Amino acid sequence: MLSHVFRRFKLLSLEKKHMLFLFWVYEFANTTSGLFVNVFVFLQTGSIAFLALFVLVQFAGVMIGFIGIGYAIAQLQYSMKWNYLRSFSIYFLAFVWLAFTPHTTIFLLVFSFLNGLGLGIFWLGNHSYEIVYTKNGDGDRDFYSSMVQSGTQAITIVAPLVGTILLFLAEQVLHTETFTLLFYVLPLIYLISLPFLFKLPHFIPGIISKAEVRSFFNNKKERIVYWYYFLTGTQELKTVAIVFFSIVALKTAINIGTWETVVGVISLFLIVLFAAIRREENRISIMLYAILGFSIAFSFVAFSDVSPFYYVAYSLIMVIFRPMYRISQHTIDLYSMDLLGKGRSSFYVGLLYREVMLYSARFLTLGLVILLALFIKDTMLVAQITLVIYVISLIINWFVAKKLLNQTSLVK
């Protein structure tokens, strides 16, 4: 089975391979920072409300990078090829800022915004090239998405391991603040992208008309797609809650990084296995199995004494179900962006519409967490409520996704 997967990978076009390599560079840095920076922020402030604000400010940067700069690129007719360079340059500056400025709240929020800005610009370019160079019709979109996640899972082994080693060296060998060395190294990761940055063909999105902007507000046929993206945007609830539960259960960032490395080894083999059996017809059923698995996993951390035993049980369950869900979600995302582009100048307008809905959900749900944390002084209870809301949104979104695919005859 693995040999079949490797043969299919060799047959991918050069554009897809370059896209994968660039994504994996991004993902290595993003996985490392995502695992440790949020933990650092909570340990630094002790506030789940500030952690939610930190994530919210990051996605304000994402919105500006994706929608604002995305609109400007179309109107000015700039090439999307350079978005990878633009985003990696901003990432580089963001982590230099994090390494060399005080770790007080205002400086952390500036980093959060810059990091989000780079994130928005990266995903704008990445999604554009994915839609241009992967199609449902040629049968490789599901396989490409599986390869994205296979590389991501390999990175979830290496990134936590590298991060944990840097934390250990800083604390035990250099006798400095635990995260210092990690913050110095993170900017250098983006330099690995240089050999791949200039090999993609140019893509220049069409100019967006005022009528296309107005159509976002008055097109009733696309409301099912908008709801799908709105509910997808609630996933940051999980990010905030799990950071808290991981610290309660495992106590230190070094323990968290070590365990995440172990989990990544197991998950890699499962992702490659799913790549060989995944098809368009079973996307939605696989998504449902994953949501059921999520519900069981979350119950281990949300409604237990959050001991290391229960957190390990949660992690092992998520090893199986997280990649199952993410690959289905990724392929449905790309398909629904295709739908938003129909009847318009290009798919590109749909990309911007998508981000509006995602950020609307992030703003409302993270704002809700902040309010809960301000009025409910029990942080554990706030984290539990946050996970319950997330699971409910997952279930509703599965029905929305199923309706969306049935309406467009993707599910036979």
Kinemage of the C-alpha trace (Angstrom):
@kinemage 1
@onewidth
@group {chain A} dominant
@subgroup {mainchain}
@vectorlist {calphas} color= white
{ca met a 1} P 0.000 0.000 0.000
{ca leu a 2} L 2.838 2.409 0.831
{ca ser a 3} L 4.510 1.708 -2.501
{ca his a 4} L 1.256 2.657 -4.253
{ca val a 5} L 1.193 5.964 -2.344
{ca phe a 6} L 4.807 6.732 -3.278
{ca arg a 7} L 4.134 5.982 -6.945
{ca arg a 8} L 1.180 8.371 -6.962
{ca phe a 9} L 3.294 11.047 -5.315
{ca lys a 10} L 5.895 10.800 -8.079
{ca leu a 11} L 3.153 11.371 -10.646
{ca leu a 12} L 2.095 14.696 -9.103
{ca ser a 13} L 2.882 17.714 -11.268
{ca leu a 14} L 5.924 19.861 -10.521
{ca glu a 15} L 3.635 22.703 -9.407
{ca lys a 16} L 1.944 20.486 -6.823
{ca lys a 17} L 5.282 19.261 -5.491
{ca his a 18} L 6.590 22.814 -5.069
{ca met a 19} L 3.329 23.787 -3.358
{ca leu a 20} L 3.730 20.859 -0.983
{ca phe a 21} L 7.325 21.725 -0.121
{ca leu a 22} L 6.440 25.368 0.552
{ca phe a 23} L 3.485 24.299 2.683
{ca trp a 24} L 5.655 21.949 4.712
{ca val a 25} L 8.183 24.721 5.457
{ca tyr a 26} L 5.317 26.902 6.664
{ca glu a 27} L 3.816 24.029 8.625
{ca phe a 28} L 7.091 23.204 10.383
{ca ala a 29} L 7.380 26.744 11.735
{ca asn a 30} L 3.630 27.008 12.370
{ca thr a 31} L 3.460 23.698 14.242
{ca thr a 32} L 6.419 24.638 16.411
{ca ser a 33} L 5.059 28.078 17.240
{ca gly a 34} L 1.463 26.852 17.560
{ca leu a 35} L 2.457 24.225 20.104
{ca phe a 36} L 4.753 26.356 22.236
{ca val a 37} L 3.818 30.036 21.765
{ca asn a 38} L 0.230 29.631 22.999
{ca val a 39} L 1.522 27.622 25.972
{ca phe a 40} L 4.063 30.378 26.629
{ca val a 41} L 1.360 33.072 26.488
{ca phe a 42} L -0.837 31.263 29.011
{ca leu a 43} L 2.095 30.529 31.338
{ca gln a 44} L 3.180 34.171 31.044
{ca thr a 45} L -0.232 35.671 31.811
{ca gly a 46} L -2.189 32.909 33.584
{ca ser a 47} L -5.303 34.185 31.834
{ca ile a 48} L -7.517 32.235 29.460
{ca ala a 49} L -9.209 35.538 28.568
{ca phe a 50} L -5.892 37.001 27.406
{ca leu a 51} L -5.092 33.802 25.492
{ca ala a 52} L -8.426 34.144 23.666
{ca leu a 53} L -7.638 37.814 22.972
{ca phe a 54} L -4.167 36.838 21.714
{ca val a 55} L -5.710 34.367 19.242
{ca leu a 56} L -8.408 36.888 18.258
{ca val a 57} L -5.835 39.594 17.459
{ca gln a 58} L -3.912 37.055 15.399
{ca phe a 59} L -6.971 36.420 13.279
{ca ala a 60} L -7.583 40.139 12.899
{ca gly a 61} L -4.180 40.087 11.185
{ca val a 62} L -5.286 37.084 9.144
{ca met a 63} L -8.383 38.944 7.963
{ca ile a 64} L -6.362 41.980 6.864
{ca gly a 65} L -3.743 39.802 5.172
{ca phe a 66} L -6.262 37.621 3.392
{ca ile a 67} L -9.087 40.028 2.539
{ca gly a 68} L -7.418 43.438 2.533
{ca ile a 69} L -4.167 42.534 0.816
{ca gly a 70} L -5.993 39.952 -1.281
{ca tyr a 71} L -8.331 42.599 -2.656
{ca ala a 72} L -5.402 44.971 -3.303
{ca ile a 73} L -3.454 42.287 -5.187
{ca ala a 74} L -6.414 41.712 -7.510
{ca gln a 75} L -7.045 45.398 -8.133
{ca leu a 76} L -3.351 46.185 -8.716
{ca gln a 77} L -2.856 43.004 -10.802
{ca tyr a 78} L 0.125 41.742 -8.838
{ca ser a 79} L 1.317 38.145 -9.136
{ca met a 80} L 0.210 35.761 -6.417
{ca lys a 81} L 3.504 33.910 -6.797
{ca trp a 82} L 5.211 36.413 -4.499
{ca asn a 83} L 2.721 35.859 -1.685
{ca tyr a 84} L 4.880 33.083 -0.321
{ca leu a 85} L 7.815 35.510 -0.142
{ca arg a 86} L 5.630 38.264 1.328
{ca ser a 87} L 4.226 35.985 4.023
{ca phe a 88} L 7.529 34.373 4.988
{ca ser a 89} L 9.169 37.809 5.253
{ca ile a 90} L 6.455 38.996 7.647
{ca tyr a 91} L 6.710 35.769 9.644
{ca phe a 92} L 10.469 36.318 9.901
{ca leu a 93} L 9.974 39.854 11.235
{ca ala a 94} L 7.268 38.683 13.664
{ca phe a 95} L 9.493 36.104 15.311
{ca val a 96} L 12.459 38.482 15.420
{ca trp a 97} L 10.098 40.848 17.267
{ca leu a 98} L 9.104 38.046 19.664
{ca ala a 99} L 12.737 37.152 20.334
{ca phe a 100} L 14.019 40.660 21.014
{ca thr a 101} L 11.148 42.527 22.712
{ca pro a 102} L 9.788 42.289 26.285
{ca his a 103} L 7.165 39.590 26.759
{ca thr a 104} L 4.552 41.920 28.198
{ca thr a 105} L 0.962 41.947 26.987
{ca ile a 106} L 1.214 44.775 24.458
{ca phe a 107} L 4.342 43.331 22.818
{ca leu a 108} L 2.728 39.891 22.671
{ca leu a 109} L -0.317 41.358 20.944
{ca val a 110} L 1.874 43.109 18.354
{ca phe a 111} L 3.555 39.769 17.627
{ca ser a 112} L 0.149 38.109 17.410
{ca phe a 113} L -1.045 40.619 14.810
{ca leu a 114} L 2.131 40.346 12.687
{ca asn a 115} L 2.016 36.567 12.840
{ca gly a 116} L -1.630 36.631 11.763
{ca leu a 117} L -0.862 39.020 8.909
{ca gly a 118} L 1.730 36.592 7.571
{ca leu a 119} L -0.717 33.738 8.044
{ca gly a 120} L -3.430 35.485 6.035
{ca ile a 121} L -1.081 36.333 3.164
{ca phe a 122} L 0.293 32.780 3.092
{ca trp a 123} L -3.128 31.117 2.967
{ca leu a 124} L -4.329 33.515 0.296
{ca gly a 125} L -1.536 32.387 -2.011
{ca asn a 126} L -1.639 28.753 -0.971
{ca his a 127} L -5.391 28.361 -1.501
{ca ser a 128} L -5.173 30.165 -4.849
{ca tyr a 129} L -2.599 27.729 -6.185
{ca glu a 130} L -4.410 24.728 -4.700
{ca ile a 131} L -7.597 25.615 -6.565
{ca val a 132} L -5.740 26.355 -9.807
{ca tyr a 133} L -3.632 23.186 -9.797
{ca thr a 134} L -5.844 20.604 -8.054
{ca lys a 135} L -9.221 19.586 -9.445
{ca asn a 136} L -11.951 17.162 -8.463
{ca gly a 137} L -12.105 16.108 -12.097
{ca asp a 138} L -8.564 14.743 -12.361
{ca gly a 139} L -8.967 12.568 -9.267
{ca asp a 140} L -5.976 13.873 -7.343
{ca arg a 141} L -7.457 16.503 -5.005
{ca asp a 142} L -8.113 14.011 -2.223
{ca phe a 143} L -4.676 12.455 -2.720
{ca tyr a 144} L -2.997 15.883 -2.731
{ca ser a 145} L -4.805 16.787 0.511
{ca ser a 146} L -3.686 13.498 2.017
{ca met a 147} L -0.077 14.300 1.078
{ca val a 148} L -0.449 17.737 2.657
{ca gln a 149} L -1.502 16.027 5.860
{ca ser a 150} L 1.114 13.256 5.585
{ca gly a 151} L 3.860 15.863 5.498
{ca thr a 152} L 2.138 17.753 8.285
{ca gln a 153} L 2.084 14.649 10.440
{ca ala a 154} L 5.776 13.975 9.801
{ca ile a 155} L 6.354 17.543 10.900
{ca thr a 156} L 4.325 16.947 14.070
{ca ile a 157} L 7.038 14.466 14.991
{ca val a 158} L 10.031 16.646 14.139
{ca ala a 159} L 8.724 20.078 15.198
{ca pro a 160} L 7.791 19.195 18.811
{ca leu a 161} L 11.044 17.239 19.119
{ca val a 162} L 13.165 20.149 17.885
{ca gly a 163} L 11.201 22.603 20.022
{ca thr a 164} L 11.534 20.425 23.116
{ca ile a 165} L 15.294 20.077 22.608
{ca leu a 166} L 15.617 23.872 22.318
{ca leu a 167} L 13.578 24.340 25.511
{ca phe a 168} L 15.741 21.799 27.326
{ca leu a 169} L 19.007 23.368 26.135
{ca ala a 170} L 17.876 26.848 27.144
{ca glu a 171} L 16.728 25.740 30.595
{ca gln a 172} L 19.229 23.056 31.560
{ca val a 173} L 22.392 23.912 29.620
{ca leu a 174} L 22.333 27.673 28.956
{ca his a 175} L 20.356 28.431 32.140
{ca thr a 176} L 18.236 31.076 30.439
{ca glu a 177} L 14.463 31.545 30.243
{ca thr a 178} L 12.944 28.318 28.904
{ca phe a 179} L 11.617 29.721 25.591
{ca thr a 180} L 14.545 32.014 24.716
{ca leu a 181} L 16.443 29.721 22.344
{ca leu a 182} L 13.245 28.619 20.585
{ca phe a 183} L 12.308 32.215 19.813
{ca tyr a 184} L 15.777 32.868 18.335
{ca val a 185} L 15.624 29.811 16.065
{ca leu a 186} L 12.041 30.142 14.770
{ca pro a 187} L 12.783 32.993 12.291
{ca leu a 188} L 15.518 30.931 10.648
{ca ile a 189} L 13.086 28.153 9.711
{ca tyr a 190} L 11.527 30.313 6.997
{ca leu a 191} L 14.863 30.559 5.177
{ca ile a 192} L 14.427 26.894 4.182
{ca ser a 193} L 11.725 28.036 1.749
{ca leu a 194} L 14.155 29.963 -0.475
{ca pro a 195} L 14.959 27.082 -2.895
{ca phe a 196} L 11.233 26.651 -3.650
{ca leu a 197} L 9.962 30.235 -3.642
{ca phe a 198} L 10.766 31.118 -7.243
{ca lys a 199} L 9.737 27.914 -9.031
{ca leu a 200} L 5.958 28.349 -9.192
{ca pro a 201} L 4.341 29.869 -12.294
{ca his a 202} L 2.757 33.305 -12.005
{ca phe a 203} L -0.913 33.614 -11.160
{ca ile a 204} L -2.628 37.030 -11.350
{ca pro a 205} L -6.231 37.117 -10.083
{ca gly a 206} L -8.810 39.064 -12.053
{ca ile a 207} L -9.960 42.516 -11.003
{ca ile a 208} L -12.911 42.349 -8.598
{ca ser a 209} L -15.910 44.450 -9.625
{ca lys a 210} L -18.192 46.332 -7.257
{ca ala a 211} L -21.059 44.073 -8.348
{ca glu a 212} L -19.107 41.031 -7.147
{ca val a 213} L -18.515 42.678 -3.792
{ca arg a 214} L -22.246 43.451 -3.452
{ca ser a 215} L -23.194 39.904 -4.449
{ca phe a 216} L -21.778 38.624 -1.167
{ca phe a 217} L -24.686 40.230 0.660
{ca asn a 218} L -27.600 39.376 -1.627
{ca asn a 219} L -26.953 35.910 -3.073
{ca lys a 220} L -29.321 33.569 -1.223
{ca lys a 221} L -28.171 30.459 -3.129
{ca glu a 222} L -24.762 30.571 -1.440
{ca arg a 223} L -25.947 30.864 2.137
{ca ile a 224} L -25.369 27.148 2.767
{ca val a 225} L -21.696 27.654 1.839
{ca tyr a 226} L -21.472 30.699 4.088
{ca trp a 227} L -22.891 28.723 6.995
{ca tyr a 228} L -20.374 25.945 6.368
{ca tyr a 229} L -17.498 28.404 6.635
{ca phe a 230} L -18.981 30.219 9.625
{ca leu a 231} L -19.187 26.964 11.576
{ca thr a 232} L -15.703 25.962 10.410
{ca gly a 233} L -14.403 29.180 11.961
{ca thr a 234} L -15.312 27.986 15.473
{ca gln a 235} L -12.295 25.641 15.594
{ca glu a 236} L -10.209 28.216 17.487
{ca leu a 237} L -12.361 27.396 20.520
{ca lys a 238} L -10.532 24.071 20.670
{ca thr a 239} L -7.147 25.807 20.439
{ca val a 240} L -7.803 27.922 23.514
{ca ala a 241} L -9.320 25.128 25.620
{ca ile a 242} L -6.709 22.469 24.834
{ca val a 243} L -3.796 24.789 25.695
{ca phe a 244} L -5.274 25.108 29.174
{ca phe a 245} L -5.939 21.367 29.588
{ca ser a 246} L -2.454 20.424 28.346
{ca ile a 247} L -0.805 22.677 30.930
{ca val a 248} L -3.008 21.350 33.731
{ca ala a 249} L -2.249 17.730 32.791
{ca leu a 250} L 1.419 17.833 31.741
{ca lys a 251} L 2.595 20.858 33.758
{ca thr a 252} L 5.571 22.026 31.635
{ca ala a 253} L 6.238 22.929 28.010
{ca ile a 254} L 8.998 20.295 27.841
{ca asn a 255} L 6.548 17.577 28.896
{ca ile a 256} L 3.999 18.808 26.339
{ca gly a 257} L 6.582 18.817 23.521
{ca thr a 258} L 7.872 15.348 24.401
{ca trp a 259} L 4.381 13.843 24.400
{ca glu a 260} L 3.402 15.559 21.144
{ca thr a 261} L 6.459 13.991 19.492
{ca val a 262} L 5.326 10.510 20.538
{ca val a 263} L 1.788 11.179 19.301
{ca gly a 264} L 3.094 12.402 15.938
{ca val a 265} L 4.920 9.127 15.241
{ca ile a 266} L 1.702 7.150 15.551
{ca ser a 267} L -0.362 9.611 13.567
{ca leu a 268} L 1.976 9.656 10.552
{ca phe a 269} L 1.310 6.033 9.656
{ca leu a 270} L -2.449 6.489 9.936
{ca ile a 271} L -2.425 9.478 7.572
{ca val a 272} L -0.557 7.565 4.857
{ca leu a 273} L -2.992 4.672 5.259
{ca phe a 274} L -6.011 6.972 4.809
{ca ala a 275} L -4.455 8.440 1.660
{ca ala a 276} L -4.854 5.118 -0.133
{ca ile a 277} L -8.521 4.550 0.783
{ca arg a 278} L -9.913 8.098 0.604
{ca arg a 279} L -12.264 8.989 -2.266
{ca glu a 280} L -14.737 11.756 -3.066
{ca glu a 281} L -17.651 9.475 -2.166
{ca asn a 282} L -16.560 8.804 1.423
{ca arg a 283} L -15.478 12.298 2.494
{ca ile a 284} L -18.620 13.050 4.456
{ca ser a 285} L -18.869 9.657 6.181
{ca ile a 286} L -15.215 9.830 7.269
{ca met a 287} L -15.923 13.307 8.612
{ca leu a 288} L -18.789 11.945 10.728
{ca tyr a 289} L -16.664 9.145 12.212
{ca ala a 290} L -14.060 11.751 13.134
{ca ile a 291} L -16.609 13.970 14.915
{ca leu a 292} L -17.805 11.009 16.977
{ca gly a 293} L -14.177 10.313 17.887
{ca phe a 294} L -13.647 13.960 18.811
{ca ser a 295} L -16.608 13.844 21.179
{ca ile a 296} L -15.160 10.854 23.009
{ca ala a 297} L -11.667 12.371 23.148
{ca phe a 298} L -12.844 15.738 24.462
{ca ser a 299} L -14.840 14.043 27.198
{ca phe a 300} L -11.588 12.604 28.584
{ca val a 301} L -10.114 16.049 29.217
{ca ala a 302} L -13.219 18.143 29.814
{ca phe a 303} L -15.032 15.897 32.305
{ca ser a 304} L -12.245 14.196 34.246
{ca asp a 305} L -9.638 15.253 36.769
{ca val a 306} L -7.377 16.202 33.812
{ca ser a 307} L -4.600 13.904 34.992
{ca pro a 308} L -1.773 12.847 32.654
{ca phe a 309} L -3.583 9.527 32.127
{ca tyr a 310} L -6.722 11.160 30.747
{ca tyr a 311} L -4.763 13.624 28.637
{ca val a 312} L -2.782 10.755 27.103
{ca ala a 313} L -6.060 8.945 26.372
{ca tyr a 314} L -7.402 12.098 24.704
{ca ser a 315} L -4.262 12.463 22.587
{ca leu a 316} L -4.262 8.857 21.399
{ca ile a 317} L -7.902 9.080 20.318
{ca met a 318} L -7.227 12.351 18.494
{ca val a 319} L -4.277 10.704 16.715
{ca ile a 320} L -6.795 8.611 14.816
{ca phe a 321} L -9.602 11.083 14.267
{ca arg a 322} L -7.937 14.495 13.792
{ca pro a 323} L -6.338 13.644 10.404
{ca met a 324} L -9.514 11.900 9.270
{ca tyr a 325} L -11.485 15.079 9.877
{ca arg a 326} L -8.900 17.512 8.570
{ca ile a 327} L -8.430 15.851 5.166
{ca ser a 328} L -12.181 15.704 4.535
{ca gln a 329} L -12.484 19.323 5.664
{ca his a 330} L -9.643 20.403 3.376
{ca thr a 331} L -11.138 18.807 0.268
{ca ile a 332} L -14.637 20.163 1.013
{ca asp a 333} L -13.103 23.612 1.574
{ca leu a 334} L -11.489 23.567 -1.869
{ca tyr a 335} L -14.660 22.304 -3.530
{ca ser a 336} L -16.876 24.905 -1.863
{ca met a 337} L -14.465 27.665 -2.898
{ca asp a 338} L -14.908 26.419 -6.457
{ca leu a 339} L -18.663 26.802 -5.979
{ca leu a 340} L -18.335 30.384 -4.782
{ca gly a 341} L -16.395 31.204 -7.934
{ca lys a 342} L -19.093 29.985 -10.320
{ca gly a 343} L -20.848 32.796 -12.132
{ca arg a 344} L -18.138 35.252 -11.134
{ca ser a 345} L -14.937 36.392 -12.773
{ca ser a 346} L -12.992 33.635 -10.972
{ca phe a 347} L -12.813 31.476 -7.855
{ca tyr a 348} L -10.722 34.222 -6.244
{ca val a 349} L -13.747 36.240 -5.142
{ca gly a 350} L -14.999 33.172 -3.292
{ca leu a 351} L -11.718 32.976 -1.392
{ca leu a 352} L -12.295 36.437 0.031
{ca tyr a 353} L -15.947 35.676 0.838
{ca arg a 354} L -14.796 32.589 2.726
{ca glu a 355} L -12.476 34.564 4.971
{ca val a 356} L -15.220 37.033 5.876
{ca met a 357} L -17.323 34.172 7.263
{ca leu a 358} L -14.417 32.487 9.013
{ca tyr a 359} L -13.383 35.656 10.798
{ca ser a 360} L -16.970 36.475 11.749
{ca ala a 361} L -17.137 33.160 13.590
{ca arg a 362} L -13.726 33.643 15.193
{ca phe a 363} L -14.664 37.111 16.420
{ca leu a 364} L -17.973 35.965 17.930
{ca thr a 365} L -16.754 32.726 19.512
{ca leu a 366} L -13.448 34.023 20.905
{ca gly a 367} L -15.277 37.127 22.120
{ca leu a 368} L -17.667 34.771 23.911
{ca val a 369} L -14.740 32.990 25.611
{ca ile a 370} L -13.348 36.343 26.772
{ca leu a 371} L -16.738 37.301 28.246
{ca leu a 372} L -17.114 33.901 29.921
{ca ala a 373} L -13.654 34.219 31.453
{ca leu a 374} L -14.403 37.707 32.760
{ca phe a 375} L -17.692 36.697 34.409
{ca ile a 376} L -16.858 33.105 35.423
{ca lys a 377} L -13.754 33.021 37.579
{ca asp a 378} L -13.421 29.218 37.360
{ca thr a 379} L -10.981 28.729 34.454
{ca met a 380} L -11.656 24.988 34.308
{ca leu a 381} L -15.379 25.593 33.856
{ca val a 382} L -14.717 28.141 31.110
{ca ala a 383} L -12.506 25.628 29.262
{ca gln a 384} L -15.179 22.926 29.619
{ca ile a 385} L -17.927 25.189 28.264
{ca thr a 386} L -15.640 26.202 25.387
{ca leu a 387} L -15.139 22.579 24.339
{ca val a 388} L -18.854 21.806 24.572
{ca ile a 389} L -19.668 24.746 22.290
{ca tyr a 390} L -17.023 23.538 19.839
{ca val a 391} L -18.419 19.995 19.695
{ca ile a 392} L -21.946 21.325 19.110
{ca ser a 393} L -20.663 23.473 16.238
{ca leu a 394} L -18.880 20.429 14.747
{ca ile a 395} L -22.082 18.393 14.761
{ca ile a 396} L -24.126 21.180 13.193
{ca asn a 397} L -21.427 21.732 10.591
{ca trp a 398} L -21.479 18.080 9.566
{ca phe a 399} L -25.166 18.382 8.681
{ca val a 400} L -24.450 21.620 6.834
{ca ala a 401} L -21.559 19.993 4.906
{ca lys a 402} L -23.727 17.001 4.012
{ca lys a 403} L -26.498 19.268 2.746
{ca leu a 404} L -23.977 21.324 0.791
{ca leu a 405} L -22.499 18.289 -0.940
{ca asn a 406} L -25.891 16.742 -1.638
{ca gln a 407} L -27.190 19.957 -3.173
{ca thr a 408} L -24.223 20.148 -5.528
{ca ser a 409} L -24.343 16.437 -6.424
{ca leu a 410} L -20.875 15.750 -5.071
{ca val a 411} L -22.207 12.906 -2.932
{ca lys a 412} L -23.670 10.330 -5.252
